[in-house]
Amino acid sequence: ELKDYDTALEYLLQSPDKYTEKFFYLGELHLRNWNVDAALEAYDTYIASASIPEEKVAYIERQIEYAEKLQRYLLRVERLAMLDSVTVPKEMMLETCLLSAEAGQLQYDSIAGIDYINQRGDYKLWSQVVNDEQVLCFSHRLLDTWTTPETLPSTVNFTSQQLSPYLMGDGVTLYFAAMDSNGLGGLDIYVTRYNTVTEQYTKPDNVGMPYNSPANEYMLILDEMQQVGYIATDRSAPEGYVTIYSFVIPKYKQYWKDIAPD
């Protein structure tokens, strides 16, 4: 309760099992430390050994559900070669992403997201509020004017909050941030692809770890010309700040095996 988590874990592990409340706090601490198996065991022991108020049972069941989801994500953690990281105020996160001309242009919008304009400057993607929801919109440039904004289909705008779109050079692969209850927590990065035959977008997929975390991920940018990607996240960052991680874009996906929680 005092947020001294390391000390709390040390004493709780030593305390006798007759103090059943220890198992609740062990579940909380293990889950906080991504030690999912130990967290699930502690929660199960607590539920089985204590008389618990109904509202607390409901809370623990939500925690167990989240732990099981985290367990599934931890089975497929992609290997990335990280290059650098820098922590900056959130409103300055684009200044650290030095993109090539071929990667398009990024600029801030009015609702804490990122607007994207393609390399040719004739296609724009952004997020705007429509009926109290943040949805992704697009527009084409015709000579000196932009066409009337249109929203992307509900396949892409699948929650009440989507922002920071980024379209790959292939013109079909779209990354964006979204708030979804099935994600890891906060804003997660999703990817969808446009099928040029059916003229439909695929169902967005959560890109998983380490791109996403229980914190907020605000954008994912992949500069294929420089073979460098950027993740903007507030994991381990002070309030009002984000950390920009740069990494080498992998030629093919590799996943960690038997990855340790730390």
N, C-alpha and C positions, 0 to 999 in steps of 0.2 A: 504493500500500500504506500510505502514511502519511496517507491521507485528505485530502491537499492537492490536491483535484481540479482546481482551476483552473490551478494551476502545472503539474501533470502534463500536462494537455491541451495547454498552451502548448508544452512541450518535446517531447512526443510528435509533435505536428504538424510540428515542425522537424527531427526526427531522420531519418536516411536510411532508405530502405525496406529496405536490406539487414538491418537489425535487425528481423527478422520478428515478434518478440514485441510490437513496438509496435502491431501491428494488433489483437492480442487486447485490449490495454489501451484502445486507441481505441474498440473495440467496446463495452467496459464503460462507458467515460466517455460516449460518445455516447448509449448507451441510458439511462444515469443522467440525462442532460440532455434526454431525450425526442426527441433527433434521430435518429429511427428509421431513416430511409433511410441516413444515414451509418454508423450502427451495423451495419446489415445488410451494407453494402459492406465494412466493416472485418472483420467476422467471416468473410465469404466469402473475402476476400483472405488472411486468416490460415490458414484451412483449406487453401487451395490452395497456399500457399507454405511450409509448415512441416511437419516431422515431429512429429506431436502424439500424446501418449499417449492411449489409447482412452478413459480416464475423462474426459480434458479435452475430447475430441471430443463425448462425450455431454453434458457441461455446456454446451458452445457450442451444440449442437443445441437444448437446452432454452431457451437465451437467444434463439436465432433464432426459435423457436416463440413465445416471449413477445413479442418485438419485432414479429412479424407480427400477433399479436393486438392489440397496442397500436396498430399502424398502422390496423387496422380501426376501433378505437374512436375514433381521432383524426379519422376521416372524418366523424363525426357528434357534434360537440361542441355541445351546446345553448347558446344565448346566454341569459345570466341577468343581470338588473340587481341587483347586490349592494348591500345596505343597510349592513351592519356586520359586524364579526367581533370575537370576544372569546375569549381563551384562559384556561381555568379548569381546576382539578383535575377529573379524570374523574368523580369522585363528586359533582360539583356542576353537571353539565352541564344538568340540568333547570331550575335556578334562572334561567338566562338565556333560557329559552323562555317568553315571556309569552303564553299562549294565551287566546283568548276562550272563554266557557263553551260555545259551540256546537262547539268543536273537541274536546271531551272532556277527560278527565283523564289525566295521566301520573304514574307513581310508580316508584321504583326497586324492583327485585326482588333476590333473594339471589344471582344469578349474573351480576352486572354487566350486566344488561339493563334494559329498560323495560317496565312493565306499562301497558296501555291500558284505560280504562273509557269507554264511550260517553257522550254527553251526557245521556241519560236515566238512566244509572247502572244499567242492567239487562243489560249485556253486557260481558264482560271478556275480554281477550286477554293472554297472557303466554307466557314461555318457561320450560320446566322440563326437568330431566334425566330421560330415560326410556331404559333400556337403554344407558347411557353416551352418549347423544346428546341434544343440546339441541333440543327440538322445540317448536313453537307449539301452545298449548292454548287452549281457550275454555270459558266457563261462562256460564249465564244466571242472572239474579237472579229468584227467585220469592218475593215478599213480603220476608221478612227473611233468607232463606237463598239460597245459591248452589247450583246444580245440580252434580252430580258432574262434575269436569273431563273433557273429551274432547279428543283430539288432532285437529288439522286433518289432512286427508288427505295421503298421501305426495306428491301433486302439489305441495303447498306445502312440506312438510317433505322436501325433495329432497336435502339434504346432512346431515352429522352435526352441524351447528351453525346454528341459526336463533334470532334474538332480536330484541328491540325492535320488536314489531308496532305499526303505526298504521293504523287504519281511517278512511277518509274519510267525510264526512258522507253520501255516497250509500249507505253501508252495504254496498258491493260491492267497492270498490277498497282493497286491502290492501298497504301497504308494510312491509318488514321487512329486517333485516340478515341476511346469510348468508355462510358461508365456502364458496367453491366454486372448484374448480381452473380453471374456465372464466372466472372473473372477472378483474379487474385486479390483484388481490392483496389478501391479508388479507380483512377483512369488506367486502362490497359491499352496496349497497342494491338490492333487487329489488321488483317490483310484480306482483301477481296480481289477478284480478277474479273475483268469484263470479257465475256465470251462473244467474239465478233460474229459468230455464226448465229447464235440465238439472240444476240443483242441484249443479254441479261447479265447481271452480276452474280457471282457465286456467293453463297452464304459466308459471311465474314468468319475467319478463324482467328482465335487468340494465338499470337505468335509464341507464347510460352516464355520460359525462362532461358537465359538470364535477362532477356529484353524487358520482361514484366516482373513485377514484384508486388507485395501487399501495399506499397506506397503508390503515388501517382506517377504514371509515365505520360509525358505531355506530347512527345513526338518521336518518330523514328525516321531518320533520313539515310538513304543509301546512295552515295555518289559513286556510280559504277566507273566513271572515267578515272577517278583517283583511287578506286577500290577502298574507300573509307566510308564507314557508317557512323552515325551519331545517335545516341539515346539521350533524351532529356528527361530527368526524373528527380523527384524530391526525396528519394531514399537516402538516408544518412545526411540530409542537408538541413540547415537551420530553416526556421519558418520564413517564408518569403523568398527562399533561394532554391535553385535547382543545380544539380550536378550534370554536366555534359560529359558522357563517356564516348570516346572515339575508339573505333575498333576496325580491324581488317575484315572486309567482307569475305566470308568463307566461300571457296569455290564449290564446296558441297557440304552438306550437313553432317556433323559428327556429334554424338551425344556422350556425356559423361556416364561412366559406369561406376556404380557403388560410390556415388559422390557423398562426401561427409557433410553434415548439416552446416558446419561453420564455413 
